[in-house]
Amino acid sequence: MNVDDRGISEINRRRELANYYYDNFRKHYETKKFSKASEFLWGTLNALVYAIGLFYGRKLTTHRAVVHFVKELASAYKDEEMGGWITDAETIHANFFHDFMNKSMFEDYRKKTEKLLKRLVEILDHEIYAQFQGR
């Protein structure tokens, strides 16, 4: 789907926001503030998914919409791992509210969530490339 200049501007803004959130995740992760790190990890995911959604003409503004869209992407890309990773990311998100993870548990879910983030960046890069290839 083609995105207009305003949409591209918002996609770029969301990508910058994802980078900002990820930098904050790293700061809190390094100081072992896992609850706060969880918030920024989910925020990173949310910003990336929102940006990708704009390529599909969708503004994903709720938790449910974000999760559903990632599952749609997993299906479209035939990537079963993505479908599982979003569940792990939801657990990370819950940790922000309930602070129930010990270090070992956090590490397990963090690694899976970061794999999902990497995959989402790949998808976003692909969509951006496809958008500008035609221009």
N, C-alpha and C positions, 0 to 999 in steps of 0.2 A: 504494500500500500504506500502511496506517495503521501508524504507529510509536508505541509506548507512551512514557510519560513518561521512562523510563530511556533509551530509544533517542534521544529528542529531546535529552536531556542529553548523551549521547555525541556526537551530531551537532554540537551547539553547542561542545562541547569540541574536536572535530576542526577546526571552523571557526576557533576561536581559535588552535589550534595552527598551522593554515595561515597565519594572519595573522602569528604569531610567526616562523615559518620565512621568510615572504616579507620581513619586516622585516630579518631576518638576511641573506637573499640580497642585499637592497639595500645593506647595509653592506659586505659583501664585494665586491660588484660595483663599488661606488664606489671602493674601494681597489685595484681590478683584481686581486683574488685570485679568479681565475676558477674554479679547482678547488673551492675552498670554496663559492663562490657557486653552483656547479653542485649541490653537495650540498643546499643549502637550497632551490633551485628544485625539485629532485625531491621533497624533503620536503613542500613546499607542495602539489605535485600529488598526492602520496600521501595527504595528509590530506584533501584535497577529495574525491578518489575514494572513500576509505574512508567519508566522511560520506554521499555519494550512494548508495553501495552499501547502507547501512543501510536506506534507503527500499525497497530491493528484497529485504530480508531476507538480505543477504550481508555477511559480514565478510571483506574483501579483505586478506589478510595476507602475500601474496607478490608479488614483482615481476611474475611471470607473470600472476597473477590481476588485478593492477591494469591491466596492459597489455591483457589480454583484455577486461576490463570496459569500458575506454575504447573499444575497438573495437566492442563491443556497443552502447554509447551512440551512437557515430558512426552505426552502422547504424540504430538505432531512431529517431534524429533526422534520418536521411538527410543526414548532414553528412560528406561525403567528406574534407574538410580535417582534421577531427578525427582520422581514421585515419592521416593522414600526420603530423600534429603529434605524435602519441604516439611515433612512430618518432624524430622529432627530439628529443623529451624524453628518450627512452632514450639518445640520443647524449650529451645533456647529463649524464645520470646517469653514463655511462661516463667522462666527463671528470673527474668527482670522483676516480675510482679511478686513472686513467691520466694525467691532466693533459697532454693532447695538443693542446688547442685554443689557437691564437693568438687575438689580439683579434678579428680579422675573422671568423674561423670561429665564435667564441663568440657574437658579436653576431648572426649569422645564426640560429643555433640558439636563442639566448635569445629573440629576437623571436617565433619560431614557438611556442616553449614558452609564452611569456606569452600568446599568442593562445589556446592551449589552456586555460590557467588561467582566462582571462576567460570562455571558453565553459563551463567546469566551474562557475564561480561562478554563471553564469546558470542552469544546470541545477539547481544546489543551491538557489538562490533560488526557482526554479519549484516544486521539490519541497516546500520549506518552506511556500510560499504555499498549495499544494494541500492540504497536511496540515492547516493551520490554518483554511482556508476552511470546512471541514466542522465545525469545533468551535464 
